[in-house]
């Protein structure tokens, strides 16, 4: 091989290594975005929902719209996570099914509509109290150490799916 061909070959190898590194970095960033959406918008909001239900139980349900509003944040986060995962092509079929089921089950609970708060019945309050208990059982609650790891969250979401009754009592 001539010196010119050797130089061109080395340059080509270096460029290919650089391109592979750029693609790998892009994939890592895409997965990070998907995980952050689900952990921040769903897992953290589920923990906050558990805390708000506990607070309302302690305060005789003085402001139930705090719970219903937070539930809306949770369902919006699940929808955002599913949409983001679908658009990025990073959501597995099993994760998609888990999130869709969780979305459906949480939508059974009364939640606020745009510019109007829902009125909770005693049965609704009891269902939310049962949801709080279930959230704590799967490890989603205040003063419980949670892992900000996608696999851990998906196993919690799957356990939550199994424990939430459908339809509600």
DSSP file (Angstrom, degrees, kcal/mol; ACC not computed):
  #  RESIDUE AA STRUCTURE BP1 BP2  ACC     N-H-->O    O-->H-N    N-H-->O    O-->H-N    TCO  KAPPA ALPHA  PHI   PSI    X-CA   Y-CA   Z-CA
    1    1 A X              0   0    0      0, 0.0     2,-0.1     0, 0.0     0, 0.0   0.000 360.0 360.0 360.0 141.7    0.0    0.0    0.0
    2    2 A X     >  -     0   0    0      1,-0.1     4,-2.4     4,-0.0     5,-0.2  -0.370 360.0-109.4 -78.8 163.9    1.2    3.5   -0.8
    3    3 A X  H  > S+     0   0    0      1,-0.2     4,-2.4     2,-0.2     5,-0.2   0.868 119.5  54.8 -60.5 -37.4    1.6    6.1    1.9
    4    4 A X  H  > S+     0   0    0      2,-0.2     4,-2.3     1,-0.2    -1,-0.2   0.911 109.5  46.3 -64.1 -42.7   -1.4    8.0    0.6
    5    5 A X  H  > S+     0   0    0      2,-0.2     4,-2.6     1,-0.2    -2,-0.2   0.890 112.0  51.2 -67.5 -40.1   -3.6    4.9    0.8
    6    6 A X  H  X S+     0   0    0     -4,-2.4     4,-2.5     2,-0.2    -2,-0.2   0.916 111.7  47.3 -62.4 -43.4   -2.4    4.1    4.4
    7    7 A X  H  X S+     0   0    0     -4,-2.4     4,-2.5     2,-0.2    -2,-0.2   0.917 113.3  47.8 -64.2 -44.1   -3.1    7.7    5.5
    8    8 A X  H  X S+     0   0    0     -4,-2.3     4,-2.3     2,-0.2    -2,-0.2   0.887 111.7  51.1 -63.2 -40.1   -6.5    7.6    3.9
    9    9 A X  H  X S+     0   0    0     -4,-2.6     4,-2.3     2,-0.2    -2,-0.2   0.922 111.7  46.6 -63.6 -46.0   -7.2    4.2    5.6
   10   10 A X  H  X S+     0   0    0     -4,-2.5     4,-2.5     1,-0.2    -2,-0.2   0.904 112.1  50.6 -63.9 -41.8   -6.2    5.5    9.0
   11   11 A X  H  X S+     0   0    0     -4,-2.5     4,-2.5     2,-0.2    -1,-0.2   0.908 110.1  50.7 -61.1 -42.7   -8.3    8.6    8.5
   12   12 A X  H  X S+     0   0    0     -4,-2.3     4,-2.4     2,-0.2    -2,-0.2   0.906 110.5  48.5 -62.7 -43.9  -11.3    6.5    7.6
   13   13 A X  H  X S+     0   0    0     -4,-2.3     4,-2.4     2,-0.2    -2,-0.2   0.931 112.2  49.0 -63.2 -45.4  -10.9    4.3   10.7
   14   14 A X  H  X S+     0   0    0     -4,-2.5     4,-2.2     1,-0.2    -2,-0.2   0.900 111.8  48.9 -60.9 -42.3  -10.6    7.4   12.9
   15   15 A X  H  X S+     0   0    0     -4,-2.5     4,-2.5     2,-0.2    -1,-0.2   0.901 110.6  50.7 -65.2 -41.3  -13.7    8.9   11.3
   16   16 A X  H  X S+     0   0    0     -4,-2.4     4,-2.4     2,-0.2    -2,-0.2   0.903 109.8  49.9 -63.3 -41.4  -15.7    5.7   11.8
   17   17 A X  H  X S+     0   0    0     -4,-2.4     4,-2.2     1,-0.2    -1,-0.2   0.917 111.1  49.9 -62.6 -42.6  -14.7    5.5   15.4
   18   18 A X  H  X S+     0   0    0     -4,-2.2     4,-2.2     2,-0.2    -2,-0.2   0.913 111.0  49.0 -61.9 -43.9  -15.8    9.1   15.9
   19   19 A X  H  X S+     0   0    0     -4,-2.5     4,-2.4     2,-0.2    -2,-0.2   0.895 110.2  50.6 -64.5 -40.9  -19.1    8.4   14.2
   20   20 A X  H  X S+     0   0    0     -4,-2.4     4,-2.6     2,-0.2    -1,-0.2   0.907 110.5  50.1 -62.8 -41.5  -19.7    5.3   16.4
   21   21 A X  H  X S+     0   0    0     -4,-2.2     4,-2.4     2,-0.2    -2,-0.2   0.902 110.4  49.7 -63.9 -41.2  -19.0    7.3   19.5
   22   22 A X  H  X S+     0   0    0     -4,-2.2     4,-2.1     2,-0.2    -2,-0.2   0.918 112.5  47.1 -64.3 -43.7  -21.4   10.1   18.4
   23   23 A X  H  X S+     0   0    0     -4,-2.4     4,-2.3     2,-0.2    -2,-0.2   0.919 112.6  49.6 -63.9 -44.3  -24.2    7.5   17.7
   24   24 A X  H  X S+     0   0    0     -4,-2.6     4,-2.3     1,-0.2    -2,-0.2   0.914 110.5  50.4 -61.7 -42.9  -23.5    5.8   21.1
   25   25 A X  H  X S+     0   0    0     -4,-2.4     4,-2.3     1,-0.2    -1,-0.2   0.895 109.7  51.2 -62.3 -40.6  -23.7    9.2   22.9
   26   26 A X  H  X S+     0   0    0     -4,-2.1     4,-2.3     2,-0.2    -2,-0.2   0.904 109.8  49.2 -62.7 -42.9  -27.0   10.0   21.2
   27   27 A X  H  X S+     0   0    0     -4,-2.3     4,-2.4     2,-0.2     5,-0.2   0.908 110.5  50.5 -64.0 -42.4  -28.5    6.7   22.2
   28   28 A X  H  X S+     0   0    0     -4,-2.3     4,-2.1     1,-0.2    -2,-0.2   0.919 111.4  48.4 -61.6 -43.7  -27.4    7.2   25.8
   29   29 A X  H  X S+     0   0    0     -4,-2.3     4,-2.2     2,-0.2    -2,-0.2   0.891 110.3  51.5 -65.1 -39.5  -28.9   10.7   25.8
   30   30 A X  H  X S+     0   0    0     -4,-2.3     4,-2.2     2,-0.2    -2,-0.2   0.932 111.4  46.7 -63.3 -46.1  -32.2    9.4   24.4
   31   31 A X  H  X S+     0   0    0     -4,-2.4     4,-2.5     1,-0.2    -1,-0.2   0.880 110.5  53.8 -63.7 -37.3  -32.5    6.7   27.0
   32   32 A X  H  X S+     0   0    0     -4,-2.1     4,-2.7    -5,-0.2    -1,-0.2   0.914 108.1  49.8 -61.9 -43.5  -31.7    9.2   29.7
   33   33 A X  H  X S+     0   0    0     -4,-2.2     4,-2.3     2,-0.2    -2,-0.2   0.933 111.3  48.6 -62.1 -46.7  -34.5   11.5   28.5
   34   34 A X  H  X S+     0   0    0     -4,-2.2     4,-2.1     1,-0.2    -2,-0.2   0.933 114.0  46.0 -59.6 -46.9  -37.0    8.6   28.5
   35   35 A X  H  X S+     0   0    0     -4,-2.5     4,-2.9     1,-0.2     5,-0.3   0.898 111.1  52.0 -64.8 -40.7  -36.0    7.5   32.0
   36   36 A X  H  X S+     0   0    0     -4,-2.7     4,-2.8     2,-0.2     5,-0.5   0.893 108.3  51.7 -64.3 -39.3  -36.0   11.1   33.4
   37   37 A X  H  X S+     0   0    0     -4,-2.3     4,-2.4    -5,-0.2     5,-0.4   0.948 115.2  41.3 -61.7 -48.0  -39.5   11.7   32.1
   38   38 A X  H  X>S+     0   0    0     -4,-2.1     5,-2.1     3,-0.2     4,-1.3   0.903 119.4  43.4 -69.6 -40.5  -40.9    8.5   33.7
   39   39 A X  I  <>S+     0   0    0     -4,-2.9     5,-2.4     3,-0.2     6,-0.2   0.937 123.6  35.8 -70.5 -45.2  -39.0    8.9   37.0
   40   40 A X  I  <5S+     0   0    0     -4,-2.8     5,-0.3    -5,-0.3    -3,-0.2   0.937 125.8  36.0 -74.4 -47.6  -39.7   12.6   37.3
   41   41 A X  I  <5S+     0   0    0     -4,-2.4    36,-0.3    -5,-0.5    37,-0.2   0.669 134.0  17.7 -85.9 -16.8  -43.2   12.8   35.9
   42   42 A X  I  X5S+     0   0    0     -4,-1.3     4,-2.5    -5,-0.4     5,-0.2   0.738 124.5  42.2-117.5 -61.3  -44.6    9.5   37.2
   43   43 A X  I  ><S+     0   0    0     -5,-2.1     4,-2.0     1,-0.2    -3,-0.2   0.941 119.6  43.5 -59.1 -50.5  -42.6    8.0   40.0
   44   44 A X  H  ><S+     0   0    0     -5,-2.4     4,-2.2     1,-0.2    -1,-0.2   0.885 114.7  50.7 -63.0 -38.1  -42.0   11.2   41.9
   45   45 A X  H  > S+     0   0    0     -5,-0.3     4,-2.5     2,-0.2    -1,-0.2   0.836 107.0  54.0 -70.1 -31.8  -45.6   12.3   41.4
   46   46 A X  H  X S+     0   0    0     -4,-2.5     4,-2.2     2,-0.2    -1,-0.2   0.901 109.4  48.5 -66.0 -39.7  -46.9    8.9   42.7
   47   47 A X  H  X S+     0   0    0     -4,-2.0     4,-2.0    -5,-0.2    95,-0.4   0.924 112.7  47.9 -63.3 -44.1  -44.8    9.4   45.8
   48   48 A X  H  X S+     0   0    0     -4,-2.2     4,-2.5     1,-0.2    -2,-0.2   0.885 108.7  54.7 -65.0 -37.8  -46.3   12.9   46.2
   49   49 A X  H  X S+     0   0    0     -4,-2.5     4,-2.4     2,-0.2    -1,-0.2   0.920 107.0  50.7 -60.2 -44.5  -49.8   11.5   45.6
   50   50 A X  H  X S+     0   0    0     -4,-2.2     4,-2.2     1,-0.2    -1,-0.2   0.918 111.6  48.2 -59.5 -43.7  -49.3    9.1   48.5
   51   51 A X  H  X S+     0   0    0     -4,-2.0     4,-2.4     1,-0.2    -1,-0.2   0.879 110.6  50.3 -65.2 -39.0  -48.2   11.9   50.7
   52   52 A X  H  X S+     0   0    0     -4,-2.5     4,-2.5     2,-0.2    -1,-0.2   0.887 109.2  51.1 -68.3 -38.0  -51.1   14.1   49.7
   53   53 A X  H  X S+     0   0    0     -4,-2.4     4,-2.5     2,-0.2    -2,-0.2   0.939 111.2  48.8 -62.8 -45.2  -53.6   11.3   50.4
   54   54 A X  H  X S+     0   0    0     -4,-2.2     4,-2.2     1,-0.2    -2,-0.2   0.915 111.1  50.6 -59.7 -42.8  -52.0   10.8   53.9
   55   55 A X  H  X S+     0   0    0     -4,-2.4     4,-1.5     1,-0.2    -1,-0.2   0.909 111.1  47.7 -61.8 -42.8  -52.2   14.6   54.5
   56   56 A X  H  <>S+     0   0    0     -4,-2.5     5,-3.9     2,-0.2     6,-0.3   0.867 109.1  53.7 -68.5 -35.6  -55.9   14.7   53.5
   57   57 A X  H ><5S+     0   0    0     -4,-2.5     3,-1.1     1,-0.2    -1,-0.2   0.921 110.5  47.4 -62.1 -42.3  -56.6   11.7   55.7
   58   58 A X  H 3<5S+     0   0    0     -4,-2.2    -1,-0.2     1,-0.2    -2,-0.2   0.791 115.4  45.8 -68.1 -28.3  -55.0   13.5   58.7
   59   59 A X  T ><5S-     0   0    0     -4,-1.5     3,-0.7    -5,-0.2    -1,-0.2   0.048 117.1-107.7-106.4  24.6  -57.0   16.7   57.9
   60   60 A X  T < 5 -     0   0    0     -3,-1.1    -3,-0.2     1,-0.2    -4,-0.1   0.847  69.8 -65.0  54.8  38.8  -60.4   15.0   57.4
   61   61 A X  T > <S+     0   0    0     -5,-3.9     3,-0.6    -8,-0.1    -1,-0.2   0.896  82.4 158.9  53.8  48.0  -60.2   15.6   53.6
   62   62 A X  T <  S+     0   0    0     -3,-0.7     2,-0.2    -6,-0.3    -1,-0.1   0.798  75.8  23.6 -71.3 -29.5  -60.4   19.4   53.9
   63   63 A X  T >   +     0   0    0      1,-0.1     3,-1.7     2,-0.0     4,-0.5  -0.570  67.3 164.1-135.4  72.1  -58.9   19.9   50.4
   64   64 A X  T X>  +     0   0    0     -3,-0.6     4,-2.0     1,-0.3     3,-0.8   0.736  68.5  74.6 -64.8 -21.8  -59.5   16.8   48.3
   65   65 A X  H 3> S+     0   0    0      1,-0.2     4,-2.2     2,-0.2    -1,-0.3   0.740  85.0  65.8 -65.4 -19.9  -58.7   18.7   45.1
   66   66 A X  H <> S+     0   0    0     -3,-1.7     4,-1.8     2,-0.2    -1,-0.2   0.908 105.9  43.0 -63.3 -40.1  -55.0   18.5   46.1
   67   67 A X  H <> S+     0   0    0     -3,-0.8     4,-2.5    -4,-0.5    -2,-0.2   0.930 115.2  47.2 -70.9 -46.8  -55.3   14.7   45.6
   68   68 A X  H  X S+     0   0    0     -4,-2.0     4,-1.6     1,-0.2    44,-0.5   0.858 112.4  50.5 -67.1 -33.5  -57.3   14.8   42.4
   69   69 A X  H  X S+     0   0    0     -4,-2.2     4,-1.7    -5,-0.2    -1,-0.2   0.918 111.0  48.3 -67.7 -42.9  -55.0   17.4   40.9
   70   70 A X  H  X S+     0   0    0     -4,-1.8     4,-2.2     1,-0.2    -2,-0.2   0.884 107.5  55.6 -65.4 -37.6  -51.9   15.4   41.7
   71   71 A X  H  X S+     0   0    0     -4,-2.5     4,-2.6     1,-0.2    -1,-0.2   0.900 105.9  52.5 -60.0 -39.6  -53.6   12.3   40.3
   72   72 A X  H  X S+     0   0    0     -4,-1.6     4,-2.5     1,-0.2    -1,-0.2   0.885 106.9  52.2 -62.0 -38.7  -54.0   14.3   37.1
   73   73 A X  H  X S+     0   0    0     -4,-1.7     4,-2.1     2,-0.2    -2,-0.2   0.892 109.3  50.3 -63.5 -39.1  -50.3   15.1   37.1
   74   74 A X  H  X S+     0   0    0     -4,-2.2     4,-2.3     2,-0.2    -2,-0.2   0.949 112.5  44.9 -64.3 -49.2  -49.6   11.4   37.5
   75   75 A X  H  X S+     0   0    0     -4,-2.6     4,-2.4     1,-0.2    -2,-0.2   0.887 112.9  51.4 -66.1 -36.8  -51.8   10.4   34.5
   76   76 A X  H  X S+     0   0    0     -4,-2.5     4,-2.6    -5,-0.2    -1,-0.2   0.896 109.7  51.1 -63.6 -38.6  -50.4   13.2   32.4
   77   77 A X  H  X S+     0   0    0     -4,-2.1     4,-2.7   -36,-0.3    -2,-0.2   0.894 109.3  49.6 -64.7 -40.7  -46.9   12.0   33.3
   78   78 A X  H  X S+     0   0    0     -4,-2.3     4,-2.6   -37,-0.2     5,-0.2   0.933 112.2  48.3 -63.2 -44.6  -47.7    8.5   32.2
   79   79 A X  H  X S+     0   0    0     -4,-2.4     4,-2.6     1,-0.2    -2,-0.2   0.918 112.4  48.6 -61.7 -43.5  -49.1    9.8   28.9
   80   80 A X  H  X S+     0   0    0     -4,-2.6     4,-3.0     1,-0.2     5,-0.2   0.913 111.4  50.4 -61.9 -43.4  -46.0   11.9   28.4
   81   81 A X  H  X S+     0   0    0     -4,-2.7     4,-2.5     2,-0.2    -2,-0.2   0.903 112.3  46.4 -62.3 -42.2  -43.8    9.0   29.1
   82   82 A X  H  X S+     0   0    0     -4,-2.6     4,-2.3     2,-0.2    -2,-0.2   0.919 115.2  46.4 -66.5 -42.9  -45.6    6.7   26.7
   83   83 A X  H  X S+     0   0    0     -4,-2.6     4,-2.7    -5,-0.2    -2,-0.2   0.928 114.8  46.3 -65.3 -45.6  -45.6    9.4   24.0
   84   84 A X  H  X S+     0   0    0     -4,-3.0     4,-2.6     1,-0.2     5,-0.2   0.931 113.4  49.1 -62.5 -46.3  -41.9   10.2   24.5
   85   85 A X  H  X>S+     0   0    0     -4,-2.5     5,-1.9    -5,-0.2     6,-1.1   0.881 113.1  47.5 -61.3 -38.9  -41.0    6.5   24.5
   86   86 A X  H  <5S+     0   0    0     -4,-2.3    -2,-0.2     3,-0.2    -1,-0.2   0.932 113.1  47.5 -67.9 -45.7  -43.0    5.9   21.4
   87   87 A X  H  <5S+     0   0    0     -4,-2.7    -2,-0.2     1,-0.2    -1,-0.2   0.872 117.3  42.3 -64.5 -37.0  -41.5    8.9   19.5
   88   88 A X  H  <5S-     0   0    0     -4,-2.6    -1,-0.2    -5,-0.2    -2,-0.2   0.638 105.3-130.0 -83.6 -13.9  -38.0    8.0   20.5
   89   89 A X  T  <5S+     0   0    0     -4,-1.0    -3,-0.2    -5,-0.2    -4,-0.1   0.809  76.5 113.7  70.9  29.7  -38.6    4.3   19.8
   90   90 A X      < +     0   0    0     -5,-1.9     2,-0.6    -6,-0.2    -4,-0.2   0.410  40.4  99.1-114.4   0.7  -37.1    3.4   23.2
   91   91 A X        -     0   0    0     -6,-1.1    -2,-0.0    -9,-0.1    -9,-0.0  -0.803  67.6-136.2 -95.4 121.3  -40.2    1.9   25.0
   92   92 A X     >  -     0   0    0     -2,-0.6     4,-2.5     1,-0.1     5,-0.2  -0.254  22.5-111.1 -70.0 162.4  -40.3   -1.8   25.0
   93   93 A X  H  > S+     0   0    0      1,-0.2     4,-2.2     2,-0.2     5,-0.1   0.903 119.1  48.6 -60.7 -42.4  -43.6   -3.6   24.3
   94   94 A X  H  > S+     0   0    0      2,-0.2     4,-2.4     1,-0.2    -1,-0.2   0.903 111.4  49.0 -67.8 -41.0  -43.8   -4.9   27.9
   95   95 A X  H  > S+     0   0    0      2,-0.2     4,-2.6     1,-0.2    -2,-0.2   0.898 110.4  52.2 -63.3 -39.9  -43.1   -1.4   29.4
   96   96 A X  H  X S+     0   0    0     -4,-2.5     4,-2.6     2,-0.2    -2,-0.2   0.916 110.3  47.7 -62.1 -44.2  -45.7    0.1   27.1
   97   97 A X  H  X S+     0   0    0     -4,-2.2     4,-2.6     2,-0.2     5,-0.2   0.913 111.4  50.5 -63.7 -43.1  -48.3   -2.4   28.2
   98   98 A X  H  X S+     0   0    0     -4,-2.4     4,-2.5     1,-0.2    -2,-0.2   0.936 113.6  45.1 -60.3 -46.5  -47.5   -1.8   31.9
   99   99 A X  H  X S+     0   0    0     -4,-2.6     4,-2.6     2,-0.2    -2,-0.2   0.891 112.4  50.9 -67.2 -39.3  -47.8    2.0   31.4
  100  100 A X  H  X S+     0   0    0     -4,-2.6     4,-2.3    -5,-0.2    -1,-0.2   0.923 112.5  46.8 -63.5 -43.1  -51.1    1.7   29.4
  101  101 A X  H  X S+     0   0    0     -4,-2.6     4,-2.7     2,-0.2    -2,-0.2   0.915 112.8  48.9 -64.2 -43.0  -52.6   -0.6   32.1
  102  102 A X  H  X S+     0   0    0     -4,-2.5     4,-2.6    -5,-0.2     5,-0.2   0.914 110.5  51.6 -63.0 -42.3  -51.5    1.8   34.9
  103  103 A X  H  X S+     0   0    0     -4,-2.6     4,-1.6     1,-0.2    -2,-0.2   0.928 112.1  46.4 -58.9 -46.7  -52.9    4.7   33.0
  104  104 A X  H  < S+     0   0    0     -4,-2.3     4,-0.4     1,-0.2    -2,-0.2   0.916 113.3  48.3 -63.6 -44.1  -56.2    3.0   32.6
  105  105 A X  H >< S+     0   0    0     -4,-2.7     3,-1.0     1,-0.2     4,-0.3   0.890 112.3  47.7 -67.7 -38.4  -56.4    1.9   36.2
  106  106 A X  H >< S+     0   0    0     -4,-2.6     3,-1.0     1,-0.2    -1,-0.2   0.779 102.1  64.8 -73.5 -24.6  -55.5    5.3   37.6
  107  107 A X  T 3< S+     0   0    0     -4,-1.6    -1,-0.2     1,-0.2    -2,-0.2   0.601  86.6  73.2 -72.9  -9.5  -58.1    6.9   35.3
  108  108 A X  T <  S+     0   0    0     -3,-1.0    -1,-0.2    -4,-0.4    -2,-0.2   0.796  83.3  83.1 -69.5 -28.2  -60.8    5.0   37.3
  109  109 A X  S <  S-     0   0    0     -3,-1.0     2,-0.1    -4,-0.3    15,-0.0  -0.446  99.0 -94.9 -76.8 148.7  -60.3    7.4   40.2
  110  110 A X        +     0   0    0     -2,-0.1     2,-0.3    14,-0.0    -1,-0.1  -0.410  52.3 177.3 -62.1 134.0  -62.1   10.7   40.1
  111  111 A X        -     0   0    0     -4,-0.1   -42,-0.1    -2,-0.1   -43,-0.1  -0.966  30.8 -93.4-139.0 159.4  -59.8   13.4   38.7
  112  112 A X        -     0   0    0    -44,-0.5     2,-0.2    -2,-0.3     5,-0.2  -0.335  30.0-146.3 -72.7 147.1  -60.2   17.1   37.9
  113  113 A X  B >   -A  116   0A   0      3,-1.5     3,-2.2     1,-0.1     2,-0.1  -0.638  47.8 -65.2-101.0 166.8  -61.2   18.4   34.5
  114  114 A X  T 3  S-     0   0    0      1,-0.3    -1,-0.1    -2,-0.2     3,-0.0  -0.339 120.4  -4.7 -57.1 124.2  -59.9   21.7   33.1
  115  115 A X  T 3  S+     0   0    0     -2,-0.1     2,-0.3     1,-0.1    -1,-0.3   0.608 121.2  83.7  65.9  17.0  -61.2   24.5   35.3
  116  116 A X  B <   -A  113   0A   0     -3,-2.2    -3,-1.5     2,-0.0     2,-0.3  -0.973  64.3-143.7-149.7 137.6  -63.4   22.3   37.5
  117  117 A X        -     0   0    0     -2,-0.3     2,-0.2    -5,-0.2    -5,-0.1  -0.728  23.7-123.0 -95.5 145.7  -62.7   20.3   40.6
  118  118 A X        -     0   0    0     -2,-0.3     2,-0.5   -54,-0.1   -50,-0.1  -0.599  18.8-126.1 -85.0 147.1  -64.5   17.0   41.1
  119  119 A X        -     0   0    0     -2,-0.2     2,-0.4   -54,-0.0    -1,-0.0  -0.837  25.3-139.5 -93.0 129.0  -66.5   16.4   44.3
  120  120 A X        -     0   0    0     -2,-0.5     2,-0.1     4,-0.1   -56,-0.1  -0.722   8.4-149.1 -92.8 135.9  -65.4   13.3   46.2
  121  121 A X     >  -     0   0    0     -2,-0.4     4,-2.2     1,-0.1     5,-0.2  -0.416  35.4-101.7 -86.5 172.0  -67.9   10.9   47.8
  122  122 A X  H  > S+     0   0    0      1,-0.2     4,-2.3     2,-0.2     5,-0.1   0.874 126.5  53.8 -61.8 -36.6  -67.1    8.9   50.9
  123  123 A X  H  > S+     0   0    0      2,-0.2     4,-2.4     1,-0.2    -1,-0.2   0.904 107.1  50.6 -64.5 -41.4  -66.5    5.9   48.6
  124  124 A X  H  > S+     0   0    0      2,-0.2     4,-2.4     1,-0.2    -2,-0.2   0.920 109.9  50.2 -61.1 -44.0  -64.0    7.9   46.5
  125  125 A X  H  X S+     0   0    0     -4,-2.2     4,-2.2     1,-0.2    -2,-0.2   0.907 110.4  49.5 -61.7 -42.0  -62.2    8.9   49.6
  126  126 A X  H  X S+     0   0    0     -4,-2.3     4,-2.3     2,-0.2    -1,-0.2   0.897 109.4  52.3 -63.9 -40.1  -62.0    5.3   50.7
  127  127 A X  H  X S+     0   0    0     -4,-2.4     4,-2.2     1,-0.2    -2,-0.2   0.895 110.0  48.7 -62.9 -39.7  -60.7    4.3   47.3
  128  128 A X  H  X S+     0   0    0     -4,-2.4     4,-2.4     2,-0.2    -2,-0.2   0.892 109.7  51.8 -66.7 -38.4  -58.0    6.9   47.5
  129  129 A X  H  X S+     0   0    0     -4,-2.2     4,-1.9     2,-0.2    -2,-0.2   0.885 110.2  49.0 -65.0 -37.4  -57.1    5.7   51.0
  130  130 A X  H  X S+     0   0    0     -4,-2.3     4,-2.3     2,-0.2    -2,-0.2   0.887 109.1  53.2 -65.8 -38.8  -56.8    2.1   49.6
  131  131 A X  H  X S+     0   0    0     -4,-2.2     4,-3.0     2,-0.2    -2,-0.2   0.906 106.4  53.2 -62.2 -41.2  -54.6    3.5   46.8
  132  132 A X  H  X S+     0   0    0     -4,-2.4     4,-2.2     1,-0.2    -1,-0.2   0.933 108.9  48.6 -58.6 -46.2  -52.3    5.1   49.4
  133  133 A X  H  X S+     0   0    0     -4,-1.9     4,-2.1     1,-0.2    -1,-0.2   0.914 112.6  48.7 -60.3 -43.2  -52.0    1.8   51.1
  134  134 A X  H  X S+     0   0    0     -4,-2.3     4,-1.8     2,-0.2    -2,-0.2   0.906 108.2  53.7 -64.7 -42.7  -51.2    0.1   47.8
  135  135 A X  H  <>S+     0   0    0     -4,-3.0     5,-3.2     1,-0.2     4,-0.3   0.917 110.5  47.0 -58.7 -43.4  -48.6    2.7   46.8
  136  136 A X  H ><5S+     0   0    0     -4,-2.2     3,-1.2     3,-0.2    -1,-0.2   0.886 107.3  57.4 -65.9 -38.4  -46.8    2.1   50.1
  137  137 A X  H 3<5S+     0   0    0     -4,-2.1    -1,-0.2     1,-0.3    -2,-0.2   0.857 108.9  45.3 -61.4 -35.2  -46.9   -1.6   49.6
  138  138 A X  T 3<5S-     0   0    0     -4,-1.8    -1,-0.3     2,-0.1    -2,-0.2   0.432 125.7-100.4 -90.7   2.6  -45.1   -1.3   46.3
  139  139 A X  T < 5S+     0   0    0     -3,-1.2     2,-0.7    -4,-0.3    -3,-0.2   0.702  83.8 124.5  92.4  20.5  -42.5    1.1   47.7
  140  140 A X      < +     0   0    0     -5,-3.2     2,-0.3    -6,-0.2    -1,-0.2  -0.831  42.9  96.4-115.1  92.9  -43.9    4.4   46.4
  141  141 A X  S >  S-     0   0    0     -2,-0.7     3,-1.3     3,-0.2   -94,-0.1  -0.989  76.6 -72.7-166.2 165.1  -44.4    6.7   49.4
  142  142 A X  T 3  S+     0   0    0    -95,-0.4     3,-0.1    -2,-0.3    -2,-0.0  -0.365 115.5  18.5 -64.8 146.0  -43.0    9.4   51.5
  143  143 A X  T 3  S+     0   0    0      1,-0.2     2,-0.4    -2,-0.0    -1,-0.3   0.719  98.7 115.2  62.6  24.2  -40.1    8.4   53.7
  144  144 A X  S <  S-     0   0    0     -3,-1.3     2,-0.4    -5,-0.1    -1,-0.2  -0.989  72.5-119.1-118.4 131.2  -39.5    5.3   51.7
  145  145 A X        -     0   0    0     -2,-0.4     2,-0.3    -3,-0.1    -3,-0.0  -0.555  36.4-170.8 -70.8 123.9  -36.2    5.0   49.8
  146  146 A X        -     0   0    0     -2,-0.4     2,-0.5    -6,-0.0    -6,-0.1  -0.874  19.8-126.0-116.5 151.9  -37.0    4.7   46.1
  147  147 A X        -     0   0    0     -2,-0.3     2,-0.8     2,-0.1     6,-0.1  -0.816   6.1-146.4 -96.7 132.1  -34.6    4.0   43.3
  148  148 A X        +     0   0    0     -2,-0.5     2,-0.4     4,-0.1  -109,-0.1  -0.238  63.1 121.3 -88.1  46.6  -34.4    6.4   40.4
  149  149 A X     >  -     0   0    0     -2,-0.8     4,-2.5     1,-0.1     5,-0.2  -0.916  66.2-135.6-115.7 136.4  -33.8    3.5   38.1
  150  150 A X  H  > S+     0   0    0     -2,-0.4     4,-2.7     1,-0.2     5,-0.2   0.891 104.2  49.7 -60.7 -44.1  -36.0    2.6   35.2
  151  151 A X  H  > S+     0   0    0      1,-0.2     4,-1.9     2,-0.2    -1,-0.2   0.908 111.9  48.7 -63.7 -41.6  -36.1   -1.2   35.9
  152  152 A X  H  > S+     0   0    0      2,-0.2     4,-2.0     1,-0.2    -1,-0.2   0.926 112.5  48.4 -63.3 -45.1  -37.0   -0.6   39.5
  153  153 A X  H  X S+     0   0    0     -4,-2.5     4,-2.8     1,-0.2    -2,-0.2   0.917 109.7  51.7 -63.0 -43.0  -39.7    1.8   38.6
  154  154 A X  H  X S+     0   0    0     -4,-2.7     4,-2.3     1,-0.2    -1,-0.2   0.865 109.1  50.5 -65.4 -33.9  -41.2   -0.5   36.0
  155  155 A X  H  X S+     0   0    0     -4,-1.9     4,-2.2     2,-0.2    -1,-0.2   0.876 111.4  48.9 -70.0 -35.3  -41.3   -3.3   38.5
  156  156 A X  H  X S+     0   0    0     -4,-2.0     4,-2.4     2,-0.2    -2,-0.2   0.911 111.5  49.6 -65.8 -41.8  -43.1   -1.0   40.9
  157  157 A X  H  X S+     0   0    0     -4,-2.8     4,-2.3     2,-0.2    -2,-0.2   0.899 110.8  49.7 -63.6 -40.8  -45.5    0.0   38.2
  158  158 A X  H  X S+     0   0    0     -4,-2.3     4,-1.9     2,-0.2    -1,-0.2   0.915 111.5  48.2 -64.6 -43.1  -46.2   -3.6   37.3
  159  159 A X  H  X S+     0   0    0     -4,-2.2     4,-1.5     1,-0.2    -2,-0.2   0.885 110.5  52.3 -63.5 -38.8  -46.8   -4.4   41.0
  160  160 A X  H  X S+     0   0    0     -4,-2.4     4,-2.0     1,-0.2    -2,-0.2   0.910 106.9  53.2 -63.3 -42.8  -49.2   -1.4   41.3
  161  161 A X  H  < S+     0   0    0     -4,-2.3    -1,-0.2     1,-0.2    -2,-0.2   0.905 109.2  49.0 -56.5 -43.6  -51.1   -2.7   38.2
  162  162 A X  H  < S+     0   0    0     -4,-1.9    -1,-0.2     1,-0.2    -2,-0.2   0.814 114.5  44.9 -68.5 -30.4  -51.6   -6.1   39.9
  163  163 A X  H  < S+     0   0    0     -4,-1.5     2,-0.5    -3,-0.2    -1,-0.2   0.732  91.0  88.0 -90.9 -23.3  -52.8   -4.6   43.2
  164  164 A X  S  < S-     0   0    0     -4,-2.0     2,-0.1    -5,-0.1   -58,-0.0  -0.649  78.2-130.4 -80.5 125.6  -55.2   -1.9   41.9
  165  165 A X        -     0   0    0     -2,-0.5     2,-0.4   -60,-0.0     3,-0.1  -0.417  18.0-126.7 -74.0 149.3  -58.7   -3.4   41.5
  166  166 A X  S    S+     0   0    0      1,-0.3     2,-0.1    -2,-0.1   -61,-0.1  -0.940  93.9  24.2-141.9 118.6  -60.5   -2.8   38.2
  167  167 A X  S    S-     0   0    0     -2,-0.4    -1,-0.3   -62,-0.1   -62,-0.0   0.613 100.8-121.6 -76.3 164.0  -63.2   -1.7   38.4
  168  168 A X              0   0    0     -2,-0.1    -2,-0.1     1,-0.1    -1,-0.0  -0.280 360.0 360.0 -66.8 156.0  -63.0    0.0   41.7
  169  169 A X              0   0    0    -46,-0.1    -1,-0.1    -4,-0.0    -3,-0.0   0.489 360.0 360.0 -65.3 360.0  -65.5   -1.0   44.5
